[in-house]
Amino acid sequence: MMKYFRYHNTNCFFLEGKAGKFMAFDAGWPGTLYEYGRMMKTVGLQFENLSWAVISHMHMDHAGLLGDFLSAGIVCFVFDD
């Protein structure tokens, strides 16, 4: 199952994994972790269940929360431009 939301002109996509865990495609804007988590709730997801993230490229709107994700223990796969 795929879910998504849009904030600050960025689309954030999620794919369901095992046991209710999710993978994010890209990591949103820097300094918006609280808002990102709140937006996840609007589509029925919880930040605590985010286990993996794929960062498509190192622009602020796609990799801004990378440090926050890593601090939260989320496994991140980063692609360089």
mmCIF file of the C-alpha atoms, coordinates in Angstrom:
data_MODEL
# 
_entry.id   MODEL 
# 
loop_
_atom_site.group_PDB 
_atom_site.id 
_atom_site.type_symbol 
_atom_site.label_atom_id 
_atom_site.label_alt_id 
_atom_site.label_comp_id 
_atom_site.label_asym_id 
_atom_site.label_entity_id 
_atom_site.label_seq_id 
_atom_site.pdbx_PDB_ins_code 
_atom_site.Cartn_x 
_atom_site.Cartn_y 
_atom_site.Cartn_z 
_atom_site.occupancy 
_atom_site.B_iso_or_equiv 
_atom_site.pdbx_formal_charge 
_atom_site.auth_seq_id 
_atom_site.auth_comp_id 
_atom_site.auth_asym_id 
_atom_site.auth_atom_id 
_atom_site.pdbx_PDB_model_num 
ATOM 1  C CA . MET A 1 1  ? 0.000  0.000  0.000  1.00 0.00 ? 1  MET A CA 1 
ATOM 2  C CA . MET A 1 2  ? 1.258  3.495  -0.836 1.00 0.00 ? 2  MET A CA 1 
ATOM 3  C CA . LYS A 1 3  ? 0.287  6.678  1.004  1.00 0.00 ? 3  LYS A CA 1 
ATOM 4  C CA . TYR A 1 4  ? 1.423  10.252 0.511  1.00 0.00 ? 4  TYR A CA 1 
ATOM 5  C CA . PHE A 1 5  ? 0.962  13.819 1.607  1.00 0.00 ? 5  PHE A CA 1 
ATOM 6  C CA . ARG A 1 6  ? 2.093  17.178 0.294  1.00 0.00 ? 6  ARG A CA 1 
ATOM 7  C CA . TYR A 1 7  ? 3.610  19.974 2.383  1.00 0.00 ? 7  TYR A CA 1 
ATOM 8  C CA . HIS A 1 8  ? 5.691  23.036 1.417  1.00 0.00 ? 8  HIS A CA 1 
ATOM 9  C CA . ASN A 1 9  ? 5.272  22.047 -2.264 1.00 0.00 ? 9  ASN A CA 1 
ATOM 10 C CA . THR A 1 10 ? 6.920  18.660 -1.663 1.00 0.00 ? 10 THR A CA 1 
ATOM 11 C CA . ASN A 1 11 ? 5.265  15.272 -2.122 1.00 0.00 ? 11 ASN A CA 1 
ATOM 12 C CA . CYS A 1 12 ? 6.155  12.692 0.542  1.00 0.00 ? 12 CYS A CA 1 
ATOM 13 C CA . PHE A 1 13 ? 5.479  9.045  -0.320 1.00 0.00 ? 13 PHE A CA 1 
ATOM 14 C CA . PHE A 1 14 ? 5.353  5.978  1.929  1.00 0.00 ? 14 PHE A CA 1 
ATOM 15 C CA . LEU A 1 15 ? 5.390  2.269  1.166  1.00 0.00 ? 15 LEU A CA 1 
ATOM 16 C CA . GLU A 1 16 ? 4.185  -0.323 3.648  1.00 0.00 ? 16 GLU A CA 1 
ATOM 17 C CA . GLY A 1 17 ? 6.657  -2.964 4.768  1.00 0.00 ? 17 GLY A CA 1 
ATOM 18 C CA . LYS A 1 18 ? 6.395  -5.789 7.272  1.00 0.00 ? 18 LYS A CA 1 
ATOM 19 C CA . ALA A 1 19 ? 4.538  -5.614 10.588 1.00 0.00 ? 19 ALA A CA 1 
ATOM 20 C CA . GLY A 1 20 ? 3.116  -2.123 10.027 1.00 0.00 ? 20 GLY A CA 1 
ATOM 21 C CA . LYS A 1 21 ? 6.511  -0.541 9.332  1.00 0.00 ? 21 LYS A CA 1 
ATOM 22 C CA . PHE A 1 22 ? 6.907  1.985  6.520  1.00 0.00 ? 22 PHE A CA 1 
ATOM 23 C CA . MET A 1 23 ? 9.537  3.328  4.150  1.00 0.00 ? 23 MET A CA 1 
ATOM 24 C CA . ALA A 1 24 ? 9.591  7.002  3.192  1.00 0.00 ? 24 ALA A CA 1 
ATOM 25 C CA . PHE A 1 25 ? 10.681 8.206  -0.203 1.00 0.00 ? 25 PHE A CA 1 
ATOM 26 C CA . ASP A 1 26 ? 12.573 11.429 0.549  1.00 0.00 ? 26 ASP A CA 1 
ATOM 27 C CA . ALA A 1 27 ? 12.854 13.240 3.841  1.00 0.00 ? 27 ALA A CA 1 
ATOM 28 C CA . GLY A 1 28 ? 11.203 16.639 3.626  1.00 0.00 ? 28 GLY A CA 1 
ATOM 29 C CA . TRP A 1 29 ? 12.393 20.102 4.623  1.00 0.00 ? 29 TRP A CA 1 
ATOM 30 C CA . PRO A 1 30 ? 14.923 20.911 7.388  1.00 0.00 ? 30 PRO A CA 1 
ATOM 31 C CA . GLY A 1 31 ? 13.448 22.099 10.668 1.00 0.00 ? 31 GLY A CA 1 
ATOM 32 C CA . THR A 1 32 ? 10.019 20.593 9.973  1.00 0.00 ? 32 THR A CA 1 
ATOM 33 C CA . LEU A 1 33 ? 10.162 17.279 11.853 1.00 0.00 ? 33 LEU A CA 1 
ATOM 34 C CA . TYR A 1 34 ? 7.144  18.119 14.017 1.00 0.00 ? 34 TYR A CA 1 
ATOM 35 C CA . GLU A 1 35 ? 5.097  19.162 10.977 1.00 0.00 ? 35 GLU A CA 1 
ATOM 36 C CA . TYR A 1 36 ? 6.262  16.088 9.040  1.00 0.00 ? 36 TYR A CA 1 
ATOM 37 C CA . GLY A 1 37 ? 5.065  13.818 11.877 1.00 0.00 ? 37 GLY A CA 1 
ATOM 38 C CA . ARG A 1 38 ? 1.766  15.689 12.080 1.00 0.00 ? 38 ARG A CA 1 
ATOM 39 C CA . MET A 1 39 ? 1.241  15.295 8.334  1.00 0.00 ? 39 MET A CA 1 
ATOM 40 C CA . MET A 1 40 ? 1.977  11.576 8.601  1.00 0.00 ? 40 MET A CA 1 
ATOM 41 C CA . LYS A 1 41 ? -0.902 11.276 11.058 1.00 0.00 ? 41 LYS A CA 1 
ATOM 42 C CA . THR A 1 42 ? -3.284 12.877 8.530  1.00 0.00 ? 42 THR A CA 1 
ATOM 43 C CA . VAL A 1 43 ? -2.754 9.868  6.229  1.00 0.00 ? 43 VAL A CA 1 
ATOM 44 C CA . GLY A 1 44 ? -2.963 7.299  9.034  1.00 0.00 ? 44 GLY A CA 1 
ATOM 45 C CA . LEU A 1 45 ? 0.765  6.796  9.680  1.00 0.00 ? 45 LEU A CA 1 
ATOM 46 C CA . GLN A 1 46 ? 2.865  7.234  12.804 1.00 0.00 ? 46 GLN A CA 1 
ATOM 47 C CA . PHE A 1 47 ? 6.429  8.519  12.766 1.00 0.00 ? 47 PHE A CA 1 
ATOM 48 C CA . GLU A 1 48 ? 7.384  5.763  15.237 1.00 0.00 ? 48 GLU A CA 1 
ATOM 49 C CA . ASN A 1 49 ? 6.621  3.179  12.524 1.00 0.00 ? 49 ASN A CA 1 
ATOM 50 C CA . LEU A 1 50 ? 8.935  4.794  9.981  1.00 0.00 ? 50 LEU A CA 1 
ATOM 51 C CA . SER A 1 51 ? 11.839 2.345  9.657  1.00 0.00 ? 51 SER A CA 1 
ATOM 52 C CA . TRP A 1 52 ? 13.512 3.192  6.332  1.00 0.00 ? 52 TRP A CA 1 
ATOM 53 C CA . ALA A 1 53 ? 13.945 6.154  4.020  1.00 0.00 ? 53 ALA A CA 1 
ATOM 54 C CA . VAL A 1 54 ? 15.240 6.475  0.480  1.00 0.00 ? 54 VAL A CA 1 
ATOM 55 C CA . ILE A 1 55 ? 16.685 9.907  -0.239 1.00 0.00 ? 55 ILE A CA 1 
ATOM 56 C CA . SER A 1 56 ? 16.558 10.487 -4.004 1.00 0.00 ? 56 SER A CA 1 
ATOM 57 C CA . HIS A 1 57 ? 18.986 13.424 -4.052 1.00 0.00 ? 57 HIS A CA 1 
ATOM 58 C CA . MET A 1 58 ? 20.586 15.978 -1.761 1.00 0.00 ? 58 MET A CA 1 
ATOM 59 C CA . HIS A 1 59 ? 18.297 18.989 -2.217 1.00 0.00 ? 59 HIS A CA 1 
ATOM 60 C CA . MET A 1 60 ? 16.820 20.619 0.884  1.00 0.00 ? 60 MET A CA 1 
ATOM 61 C CA . ASP A 1 61 ? 13.248 19.635 0.061  1.00 0.00 ? 61 ASP A CA 1 
ATOM 62 C CA . HIS A 1 62 ? 14.202 15.963 -0.332 1.00 0.00 ? 62 HIS A CA 1 
ATOM 63 C CA . ALA A 1 63 ? 16.949 15.471 2.273  1.00 0.00 ? 63 ALA A CA 1 
ATOM 64 C CA . GLY A 1 64 ? 16.255 18.181 4.864  1.00 0.00 ? 64 GLY A CA 1 
ATOM 65 C CA . LEU A 1 65 ? 15.273 15.822 7.668  1.00 0.00 ? 65 LEU A CA 1 
ATOM 66 C CA . LEU A 1 66 ? 18.024 13.279 6.993  1.00 0.00 ? 66 LEU A CA 1 
ATOM 67 C CA . GLY A 1 67 ? 19.874 14.091 10.233 1.00 0.00 ? 67 GLY A CA 1 
ATOM 68 C CA . ASP A 1 68 ? 16.641 13.866 12.237 1.00 0.00 ? 68 ASP A CA 1 
ATOM 69 C CA . PHE A 1 69 ? 15.789 10.535 10.607 1.00 0.00 ? 69 PHE A CA 1 
ATOM 70 C CA . LEU A 1 70 ? 19.228 9.122  11.418 1.00 0.00 ? 70 LEU A CA 1 
ATOM 71 C CA . SER A 1 71 ? 18.955 10.363 15.017 1.00 0.00 ? 71 SER A CA 1 
ATOM 72 C CA . ALA A 1 72 ? 15.610 8.561  15.292 1.00 0.00 ? 72 ALA A CA 1 
ATOM 73 C CA . GLY A 1 73 ? 17.223 5.289  14.185 1.00 0.00 ? 73 GLY A CA 1 
ATOM 74 C CA . ILE A 1 74 ? 15.666 5.258  10.723 1.00 0.00 ? 74 ILE A CA 1 
ATOM 75 C CA . VAL A 1 75 ? 17.814 3.386  8.193  1.00 0.00 ? 75 VAL A CA 1 
ATOM 76 C CA . CYS A 1 76 ? 18.467 5.775  5.294  1.00 0.00 ? 76 CYS A CA 1 
ATOM 77 C CA . PHE A 1 77 ? 19.617 5.022  1.760  1.00 0.00 ? 77 PHE A CA 1 
ATOM 78 C CA . VAL A 1 78 ? 21.002 8.155  0.095  1.00 0.00 ? 78 VAL A CA 1 
ATOM 79 C CA . PHE A 1 79 ? 21.567 8.666  -3.611 1.00 0.00 ? 79 PHE A CA 1 
ATOM 80 C CA . ASP A 1 80 ? 24.011 11.355 -4.634 1.00 0.00 ? 80 ASP A CA 1 
ATOM 81 C CA . ASP A 1 81 ? 23.328 13.678 -7.583 1.00 0.00 ? 81 ASP A CA 1 
# 
